[in-house]
Amino acid sequence: MGRAWIVRQLSGQTSTRSYVCPGCTHQIAPGTAHVVVWPDDGLGGVDDRRHWHNACWKARDQGRYGR
Ligand SMILES: [Zn+2]
């Protein structure tokens, strides 16, 4: 359903930057395990990657944040 996304789980150890989660617009602090996703259409580059909290990504999957 909808767009296909490549999802990669990141452990806290490899996360040294902070990101803004598009789901809740809050910061993902360095050292926090989270997911990075990008569209599986072959067009996007590294710039199209989005970092999400685990819980926010899961909630989006369930449609709470729209499509
Ligand atoms: Zn979030």
PDB file of the backbone (N, CA, C, O) and the ligand in Angstrom, with CONECT records:
HET     ZN  A 101       1
ATOM      1  N   MET A   1       0.842  -1.204   0.000  1.00  0.00           N
ATOM      2  CA  MET A   1       0.000   0.000   0.000  1.00  0.00           C
ATOM      3  C   MET A   1       0.872   1.246   0.000  1.00  0.00           C
ATOM      4  O   MET A   1       1.850   1.325   0.743  1.00  0.00           O
ATOM      5  N   GLY A   2       0.529   2.191  -0.808  1.00  0.00           N
ATOM      6  CA  GLY A   2       1.271   3.444  -0.827  1.00  0.00           C
ATOM      7  C   GLY A   2       2.672   3.251  -1.373  1.00  0.00           C
ATOM      8  O   GLY A   2       2.943   2.319  -2.130  1.00  0.00           O
ATOM      9  N   ARG A   3       3.520   4.118  -0.987  1.00  0.00           N
ATOM     10  CA  ARG A   3       4.888   4.067  -1.462  1.00  0.00           C
ATOM     11  C   ARG A   3       5.680   2.993  -0.763  1.00  0.00           C
ATOM     12  O   ARG A   3       5.446   2.695   0.409  1.00  0.00           O
ATOM     13  N   ALA A   4       6.610   2.416  -1.477  1.00  0.00           N
ATOM     14  CA  ALA A   4       7.522   1.464  -0.857  1.00  0.00           C
ATOM     15  C   ALA A   4       8.698   2.222  -0.252  1.00  0.00           C
ATOM     16  O   ALA A   4       9.242   3.143  -0.862  1.00  0.00           O
ATOM     17  N   TRP A   5       9.067   1.833   0.916  1.00  0.00           N
ATOM     18  CA  TRP A   5      10.178   2.476   1.611  1.00  0.00           C
ATOM     19  C   TRP A   5      11.211   1.440   1.998  1.00  0.00           C
ATOM     20  O   TRP A   5      10.886   0.314   2.376  1.00  0.00           O
ATOM     21  N   ILE A   6      12.427   1.836   1.896  1.00  0.00           N
ATOM     22  CA  ILE A   6      13.495   1.042   2.475  1.00  0.00           C
ATOM     23  C   ILE A   6      13.681   1.534   3.899  1.00  0.00           C
ATOM     24  O   ILE A   6      13.836   2.732   4.139  1.00  0.00           O
ATOM     25  N   VAL A   7      13.664   0.618   4.825  1.00  0.00           N
ATOM     26  CA  VAL A   7      13.757   0.980   6.238  1.00  0.00           C
ATOM     27  C   VAL A   7      14.984   0.318   6.832  1.00  0.00           C
ATOM     28  O   VAL A   7      15.170  -0.892   6.704  1.00  0.00           O
ATOM     29  N   ARG A   8      15.800   1.094   7.466  1.00  0.00           N
ATOM     30  CA  ARG A   8      16.966   0.515   8.121  1.00  0.00           C
ATOM     31  C   ARG A   8      16.958   0.904   9.597  1.00  0.00           C
ATOM     32  O   ARG A   8      16.818   2.072   9.957  1.00  0.00           O
ATOM     33  N   GLN A   9      17.111  -0.102  10.421  1.00  0.00           N
ATOM     34  CA  GLN A   9      17.142   0.136  11.862  1.00  0.00           C
ATOM     35  C   GLN A   9      18.545   0.561  12.276  1.00  0.00           C
ATOM     36  O   GLN A   9      19.526  -0.109  11.952  1.00  0.00           O
ATOM     37  N   LEU A  10      18.632   1.647  12.973  1.00  0.00           N
ATOM     38  CA  LEU A  10      19.926   2.102  13.465  1.00  0.00           C
ATOM     39  C   LEU A  10      19.990   1.911  14.971  1.00  0.00           C
ATOM     40  O   LEU A  10      19.056   2.244  15.701  1.00  0.00           O
ATOM     41  N   SER A  11      21.093   1.378  15.408  1.00  0.00           N
ATOM     42  CA  SER A  11      21.284   1.266  16.844  1.00  0.00           C
ATOM     43  C   SER A  11      21.807   2.595  17.378  1.00  0.00           C
ATOM     44  O   SER A  11      22.321   3.422  16.626  1.00  0.00           O
ATOM     45  N   GLY A  12      21.673   2.779  18.641  1.00  0.00           N
ATOM     46  CA  GLY A  12      22.109   4.035  19.223  1.00  0.00           C
ATOM     47  C   GLY A  12      23.589   4.303  19.041  1.00  0.00           C
ATOM     48  O   GLY A  12      24.007   5.456  18.941  1.00  0.00           O
ATOM     49  N   GLN A  13      24.378   3.249  18.998  1.00  0.00           N
ATOM     50  CA  GLN A  13      25.831   3.446  18.943  1.00  0.00           C
ATOM     51  C   GLN A  13      26.276   4.146  17.668  1.00  0.00           C
ATOM     52  O   GLN A  13      27.251   4.897  17.678  1.00  0.00           O
ATOM     53  N   THR A  14      25.568   3.906  16.573  1.00  0.00           N
ATOM     54  CA  THR A  14      26.004   4.485  15.312  1.00  0.00           C
ATOM     55  C   THR A  14      25.377   5.849  15.065  1.00  0.00           C
ATOM     56  O   THR A  14      25.619   6.477  14.034  1.00  0.00           O
ATOM     57  N   SER A  15      24.579   6.294  16.007  1.00  0.00           N
ATOM     58  CA  SER A  15      23.889   7.565  15.830  1.00  0.00           C
ATOM     59  C   SER A  15      24.617   8.649  16.602  1.00  0.00           C
ATOM     60  O   SER A  15      24.535   8.718  17.829  1.00  0.00           O
ATOM     61  N   THR A  16      25.325   9.489  15.876  1.00  0.00           N
ATOM     62  CA  THR A  16      26.120  10.525  16.542  1.00  0.00           C
ATOM     63  C   THR A  16      25.576  11.917  16.269  1.00  0.00           C
ATOM     64  O   THR A  16      26.085  12.900  16.808  1.00  0.00           O
ATOM     65  N   ARG A  17      24.560  12.007  15.448  1.00  0.00           N
ATOM     66  CA  ARG A  17      23.955  13.303  15.185  1.00  0.00           C
ATOM     67  C   ARG A  17      22.545  13.316  15.731  1.00  0.00           C
ATOM     68  O   ARG A  17      21.981  12.270  16.049  1.00  0.00           O
ATOM     69  N   SER A  18      21.981  14.498  15.837  1.00  0.00           N
ATOM     70  CA  SER A  18      20.572  14.561  16.182  1.00  0.00           C
ATOM     71  C   SER A  18      19.782  14.887  14.918  1.00  0.00           C
ATOM     72  O   SER A  18      20.266  15.590  14.030  1.00  0.00           O
ATOM     73  N   TYR A  19      18.580  14.374  14.854  1.00  0.00           N
ATOM     74  CA  TYR A  19      17.726  14.549  13.684  1.00  0.00           C
ATOM     75  C   TYR A  19      16.360  15.013  14.144  1.00  0.00           C
ATOM     76  O   TYR A  19      16.009  14.868  15.315  1.00  0.00           O
ATOM     77  N   VAL A  20      15.595  15.565  13.234  1.00  0.00           N
ATOM     78  CA  VAL A  20      14.216  15.909  13.545  1.00  0.00           C
ATOM     79  C   VAL A  20      13.308  14.858  12.937  1.00  0.00           C
ATOM     80  O   VAL A  20      13.331  14.620  11.729  1.00  0.00           O
ATOM     81  N   CYS A  21      12.517  14.240  13.778  1.00  0.00           N
ATOM     82  CA  CYS A  21      11.599  13.201  13.333  1.00  0.00           C
ATOM     83  C   CYS A  21      10.402  13.837  12.633  1.00  0.00           C
ATOM     84  O   CYS A  21       9.727  14.681  13.223  1.00  0.00           O
ATOM     85  N   PRO A  22      10.123  13.448  11.379  1.00  0.00           N
ATOM     86  CA  PRO A  22       8.985  14.043  10.666  1.00  0.00           C
ATOM     87  C   PRO A  22       7.635  13.632  11.235  1.00  0.00           C
ATOM     88  O   PRO A  22       6.617  14.269  10.962  1.00  0.00           O
ATOM     89  N   GLY A  23       7.631  12.576  12.020  1.00  0.00           N
ATOM     90  CA  GLY A  23       6.366  12.117  12.582  1.00  0.00           C
ATOM     91  C   GLY A  23       5.864  13.015  13.681  1.00  0.00           C
ATOM     92  O   GLY A  23       4.684  13.363  13.718  1.00  0.00           O
ATOM     93  N   CYS A  24       6.756  13.393  14.582  1.00  0.00           N
ATOM     94  CA  CYS A  24       6.335  14.170  15.753  1.00  0.00           C
ATOM     95  C   CYS A  24       7.015  15.526  15.788  1.00  0.00           C
ATOM     96  O   CYS A  24       6.713  16.343  16.658  1.00  0.00           O
ATOM     97  N   THR A  25       7.931  15.784  14.856  1.00  0.00           N
ATOM     98  CA  THR A  25       8.701  17.019  14.745  1.00  0.00           C
ATOM     99  C   THR A  25       9.581  17.279  15.965  1.00  0.00           C
ATOM    100  O   THR A  25      10.061  18.396  16.157  1.00  0.00           O
ATOM    101  N   HIS A  26       9.790  16.272  16.774  1.00  0.00           N
ATOM    102  CA  HIS A  26      10.704  16.402  17.895  1.00  0.00           C
ATOM    103  C   HIS A  26      12.071  15.861  17.498  1.00  0.00           C
ATOM    104  O   HIS A  26      12.220  15.135  16.515  1.00  0.00           O
ATOM    105  N   GLN A  27      13.054  16.239  18.292  1.00  0.00           N
ATOM    106  CA  GLN A  27      14.403  15.820  17.977  1.00  0.00           C
ATOM    107  C   GLN A  27      14.658  14.366  18.374  1.00  0.00           C
ATOM    108  O   GLN A  27      14.137  13.873  19.374  1.00  0.00           O
ATOM    109  N   ILE A  28      15.461  13.710  17.574  1.00  0.00           N
ATOM    110  CA  ILE A  28      15.981  12.394  17.940  1.00  0.00           C
ATOM    111  C   ILE A  28      17.387  12.633  18.459  1.00  0.00           C
ATOM    112  O   ILE A  28      18.279  13.001  17.695  1.00  0.00           O
ATOM    113  N   ALA A  29      17.587  12.433  19.720  1.00  0.00           N
ATOM    114  CA  ALA A  29      18.869  12.757  20.334  1.00  0.00           C
ATOM    115  C   ALA A  29      19.941  11.778  19.882  1.00  0.00           C
ATOM    116  O   ALA A  29      19.645  10.619  19.594  1.00  0.00           O
ATOM    117  N   PRO A  30      21.195  12.243  19.817  1.00  0.00           N
ATOM    118  CA  PRO A  30      22.290  11.316  19.501  1.00  0.00           C
ATOM    119  C   PRO A  30      22.300  10.149  20.477  1.00  0.00           C
ATOM    120  O   PRO A  30      22.055  10.325  21.670  1.00  0.00           O
ATOM    121  N   GLY A  31      22.584   8.963  19.964  1.00  0.00           N
ATOM    122  CA  GLY A  31      22.624   7.787  20.818  1.00  0.00           C
ATOM    123  C   GLY A  31      21.282   7.105  20.964  1.00  0.00           C
ATOM    124  O   GLY A  31      21.171   6.103  21.670  1.00  0.00           O
ATOM    125  N   THR A  32      20.259   7.630  20.309  1.00  0.00           N
ATOM    126  CA  THR A  32      18.936   7.018  20.370  1.00  0.00           C
ATOM    127  C   THR A  32      18.747   6.067  19.189  1.00  0.00           C
ATOM    128  O   THR A  32      18.932   6.459  18.037  1.00  0.00           O
ATOM    129  N   ALA A  33      18.388   4.845  19.471  1.00  0.00           N
ATOM    130  CA  ALA A  33      18.068   3.909  18.390  1.00  0.00           C
ATOM    131  C   ALA A  33      16.839   4.419  17.650  1.00  0.00           C
ATOM    132  O   ALA A  33      15.850   4.809  18.270  1.00  0.00           O
ATOM    133  N   HIS A  34      16.907   4.414  16.332  1.00  0.00           N
ATOM    134  CA  HIS A  34      15.781   4.894  15.528  1.00  0.00           C
ATOM    135  C   HIS A  34      15.870   4.252  14.151  1.00  0.00           C
ATOM    136  O   HIS A  34      16.747   3.424  13.904  1.00  0.00           O
ATOM    137  N   VAL A  35      14.965   4.632  13.256  1.00  0.00           N
ATOM    138  CA  VAL A  35      15.011   4.086  11.906  1.00  0.00           C
ATOM    139  C   VAL A  35      15.305   5.205  10.913  1.00  0.00           C
ATOM    140  O   VAL A  35      14.930   6.359  11.118  1.00  0.00           O
ATOM    141  N   VAL A  36      15.982   4.834   9.842  1.00  0.00           N
ATOM    142  CA  VAL A  36      16.167   5.743   8.724  1.00  0.00           C
ATOM    143  C   VAL A  36      15.459   5.117   7.528  1.00  0.00           C
ATOM    144  O   VAL A  36      15.612   3.924   7.263  1.00  0.00           O
ATOM    145  N   VAL A  37      14.696   5.914   6.819  1.00  0.00           N
ATOM    146  CA  VAL A  37      13.907   5.401   5.702  1.00  0.00           C
ATOM    147  C   VAL A  37      14.119   6.281   4.483  1.00  0.00           C
ATOM    148  O   VAL A  37      14.411   7.472   4.593  1.00  0.00           O
ATOM    149  N   TRP A  38      13.967   5.670   3.327  1.00  0.00           N
ATOM    150  CA  TRP A  38      13.996   6.452   2.088  1.00  0.00           C
ATOM    151  C   TRP A  38      13.179   5.735   1.038  1.00  0.00           C
ATOM    152  O   TRP A  38      13.008   4.518   1.109  1.00  0.00           O
ATOM    153  N   PRO A  39      12.669   6.475   0.059  1.00  0.00           N
ATOM    154  CA  PRO A  39      11.784   5.882  -0.939  1.00  0.00           C
ATOM    155  C   PRO A  39      12.504   4.854  -1.789  1.00  0.00           C
ATOM    156  O   PRO A  39      13.657   5.041  -2.179  1.00  0.00           O
ATOM    157  N   ASP A  40      11.810   3.775  -2.066  1.00  0.00           N
ATOM    158  CA  ASP A  40      12.387   2.674  -2.838  1.00  0.00           C
ATOM    159  C   ASP A  40      12.038   2.853  -4.314  1.00  0.00           C
ATOM    160  O   ASP A  40      11.502   1.940  -4.942  1.00  0.00           O
ATOM    161  N   ASP A  41      12.341   4.023  -4.865  1.00  0.00           N
ATOM    162  CA  ASP A  41      12.016   4.257  -6.260  1.00  0.00           C
ATOM    163  C   ASP A  41      13.258   4.493  -7.110  1.00  0.00           C
ATOM    164  O   ASP A  41      13.166   4.794  -8.300  1.00  0.00           O
ATOM    165  N   GLY A  42      14.404   4.354  -6.488  1.00  0.00           N
ATOM    166  CA  GLY A  42      15.635   4.495  -7.239  1.00  0.00           C
ATOM    167  C   GLY A  42      15.993   5.924  -7.601  1.00  0.00           C
ATOM    168  O   GLY A  42      17.023   6.163  -8.231  1.00  0.00           O
ATOM    169  N   LEU A  43      15.160   6.877  -7.212  1.00  0.00           N
ATOM    170  CA  LEU A  43      15.402   8.272  -7.590  1.00  0.00           C
ATOM    171  C   LEU A  43      16.067   9.055  -6.480  1.00  0.00           C
ATOM    172  O   LEU A  43      16.823   9.994  -6.729  1.00  0.00           O
ATOM    173  N   GLY A  44      15.786   8.668  -5.284  1.00  0.00           N
ATOM    174  CA  GLY A  44      16.269   9.441  -4.150  1.00  0.00           C
ATOM    175  C   GLY A  44      17.734   9.177  -3.859  1.00  0.00           C
ATOM    176  O   GLY A  44      18.278   8.127  -4.202  1.00  0.00           O
ATOM    177  N   GLY A  45      18.344  10.132  -3.230  1.00  0.00           N
ATOM    178  CA  GLY A  45      19.707   9.964  -2.760  1.00  0.00           C
ATOM    179  C   GLY A  45      19.744  10.042  -1.255  1.00  0.00           C
ATOM    180  O   GLY A  45      18.725   9.900  -0.580  1.00  0.00           O
ATOM    181  N   VAL A  46      20.908  10.266  -0.753  1.00  0.00           N
ATOM    182  CA  VAL A  46      21.072  10.351   0.694  1.00  0.00           C
ATOM    183  C   VAL A  46      20.223  11.479   1.274  1.00  0.00           C
ATOM    184  O   VAL A  46      19.748  11.394   2.407  1.00  0.00           O
ATOM    185  N   ASP A  47      20.040  12.532   0.486  1.00  0.00           N
ATOM    186  CA  ASP A  47      19.280  13.681   0.982  1.00  0.00           C
ATOM    187  C   ASP A  47      17.817  13.357   1.226  1.00  0.00           C
ATOM    188  O   ASP A  47      17.140  14.063   1.973  1.00  0.00           O
ATOM    189  N   ASP A  48      17.322  12.286   0.598  1.00  0.00           N
ATOM    190  CA  ASP A  48      15.924  11.932   0.771  1.00  0.00           C
ATOM    191  C   ASP A  48      15.688  11.045   1.970  1.00  0.00           C
ATOM    192  O   ASP A  48      14.559  10.640   2.248  1.00  0.00           O
ATOM    193  N   ARG A  49      16.742  10.751   2.666  1.00  0.00           N
ATOM    194  CA  ARG A  49      16.566   9.898   3.846  1.00  0.00           C
ATOM    195  C   ARG A  49      15.913  10.684   4.961  1.00  0.00           C
ATOM    196  O   ARG A  49      16.156  11.877   5.143  1.00  0.00           O
ATOM    197  N   ARG A  50      15.078   9.981   5.699  1.00  0.00           N
ATOM    198  CA  ARG A  50      14.395  10.598   6.830  1.00  0.00           C
ATOM    199  C   ARG A  50      14.623   9.740   8.061  1.00  0.00           C
ATOM    200  O   ARG A  50      14.575   8.511   8.010  1.00  0.00           O
ATOM    201  N   HIS A  51      14.866  10.408   9.143  1.00  0.00           N
ATOM    202  CA  HIS A  51      15.088   9.697  10.403  1.00  0.00           C
ATOM    203  C   HIS A  51      13.847   9.811  11.263  1.00  0.00           C
ATOM    204  O   HIS A  51      13.320  10.901  11.481  1.00  0.00           O
ATOM    205  N   TRP A  52      13.392   8.673  11.745  1.00  0.00           N
ATOM    206  CA  TRP A  52      12.164   8.610  12.538  1.00  0.00           C
ATOM    207  C   TRP A  52      12.448   7.909  13.860  1.00  0.00           C
ATOM    208  O   TRP A  52      13.309   7.033  13.942  1.00  0.00           O
ATOM    209  N   HIS A  53      11.706   8.310  14.899  1.00  0.00           N
ATOM    210  CA  HIS A  53      11.665   7.478  16.098  1.00  0.00           C
ATOM    211  C   HIS A  53      11.044   6.135  15.727  1.00  0.00           C
ATOM    212  O   HIS A  53      10.187   6.067  14.846  1.00  0.00           O
ATOM    213  N   ASN A  54      11.464   5.091  16.384  1.00  0.00           N
ATOM    214  CA  ASN A  54      10.872   3.776  16.123  1.00  0.00           C
ATOM    215  C   ASN A  54       9.352   3.815  16.277  1.00  0.00           C
ATOM    216  O   ASN A  54       8.613   3.307  15.433  1.00  0.00           O
ATOM    217  N   ALA A  55       8.910   4.417  17.351  1.00  0.00           N
ATOM    218  CA  ALA A  55       7.478   4.427  17.640  1.00  0.00           C
ATOM    219  C   ALA A  55       6.711   5.266  16.619  1.00  0.00           C
ATOM    220  O   ALA A  55       5.589   4.921  16.246  1.00  0.00           O
ATOM    221  N   CYS A  56       7.308   6.357  16.170  1.00  0.00           N
ATOM    222  CA  CYS A  56       6.628   7.225  15.207  1.00  0.00           C
ATOM    223  C   CYS A  56       6.495   6.537  13.858  1.00  0.00           C
ATOM    224  O   CYS A  56       5.467   6.645  13.191  1.00  0.00           O
ATOM    225  N   TRP A  57       7.538   5.836  13.468  1.00  0.00           N
ATOM    226  CA  TRP A  57       7.466   5.122  12.190  1.00  0.00           C
ATOM    227  C   TRP A  57       6.389   4.044  12.243  1.00  0.00           C
ATOM    228  O   TRP A  57       5.641   3.845  11.286  1.00  0.00           O
ATOM    229  N   LYS A  58       6.326   3.364  13.361  1.00  0.00           N
ATOM    230  CA  LYS A  58       5.321   2.323  13.514  1.00  0.00           C
ATOM    231  C   LYS A  58       3.918   2.928  13.485  1.00  0.00           C
ATOM    232  O   LYS A  58       2.999   2.365  12.891  1.00  0.00           O
ATOM    233  N   ALA A  59       3.771   4.062  14.122  1.00  0.00           N
ATOM    234  CA  ALA A  59       2.465   4.721  14.144  1.00  0.00           C
ATOM    235  C   ALA A  59       2.079   5.183  12.748  1.00  0.00           C
ATOM    236  O   ALA A  59       0.910   5.109  12.368  1.00  0.00           O
ATOM    237  N   ARG A  60       3.056   5.658  11.982  1.00  0.00           N
ATOM    238  CA  ARG A  60       2.779   6.073  10.614  1.00  0.00           C
ATOM    239  C   ARG A  60       2.310   4.885   9.783  1.00  0.00           C
ATOM    240  O   ARG A  60       1.395   5.006   8.968  1.00  0.00           O
ATOM    241  N   ASP A  61       2.939   3.750   9.994  1.00  0.00           N
ATOM    242  CA  ASP A  61       2.539   2.526   9.314  1.00  0.00           C
ATOM    243  C   ASP A  61       1.071   2.218   9.548  1.00  0.00           C
ATOM    244  O   ASP A  61       0.395   1.654   8.687  1.00  0.00           O
ATOM    245  N   GLN A  62       0.598   2.586  10.698  1.00  0.00           N
ATOM    246  CA  GLN A  62      -0.786   2.298  11.046  1.00  0.00           C
ATOM    247  C   GLN A  62      -1.712   3.420  10.621  1.00  0.00           C
ATOM    248  O   GLN A  62      -2.902   3.400  10.936  1.00  0.00           O
ATOM    249  N   GLY A  63      -1.175   4.395   9.912  1.00  0.00           N
ATOM    250  CA  GLY A  63      -2.012   5.409   9.294  1.00  0.00           C
ATOM    251  C   GLY A  63      -2.304   6.627  10.137  1.00  0.00           C
ATOM    252  O   GLY A  63      -3.093   7.482   9.734  1.00  0.00           O
ATOM    253  N   ARG A  64      -1.682   6.726  11.308  1.00  0.00           N
ATOM    254  CA  ARG A  64      -2.028   7.850  12.177  1.00  0.00           C
ATOM    255  C   ARG A  64      -1.499   9.182  11.652  1.00  0.00           C
ATOM    256  O   ARG A  64      -2.018  10.244  11.996  1.00  0.00           O
ATOM    257  N   TYR A  65      -0.481   9.118  10.829  1.00  0.00           N
ATOM    258  CA  TYR A  65       0.084  10.360  10.321  1.00  0.00           C
ATOM    259  C   TYR A  65      -0.266  10.586   8.859  1.00  0.00           C
ATOM    260  O   TYR A  65       0.347  11.423   8.197  1.00  0.00           O
ATOM    261  N   GLY A  66      -1.227   9.863   8.359  1.00  0.00           N
ATOM    262  CA  GLY A  66      -1.611  10.047   6.969  1.00  0.00           C
ATOM    263  C   GLY A  66      -0.628   9.394   6.025  1.00  0.00           C
ATOM    264  O   GLY A  66       0.218   8.604   6.443  1.00  0.00           O
ATOM    265  N   ARG A  67      -0.741   9.718   4.771  1.00  0.00           N
ATOM    266  CA  ARG A  67       0.112   9.062   3.791  1.00  0.00           C
ATOM    267  C   ARG A  67       0.857  10.085   2.958  1.00  0.00           C
ATOM    268  O   ARG A  67       1.629   9.716   2.074  1.00  0.00           O
TER     269      ARG A  67
HETATM  270 ZN    ZN A 101       9.069  11.047  16.463  1.00  0.00          ZN2+
END
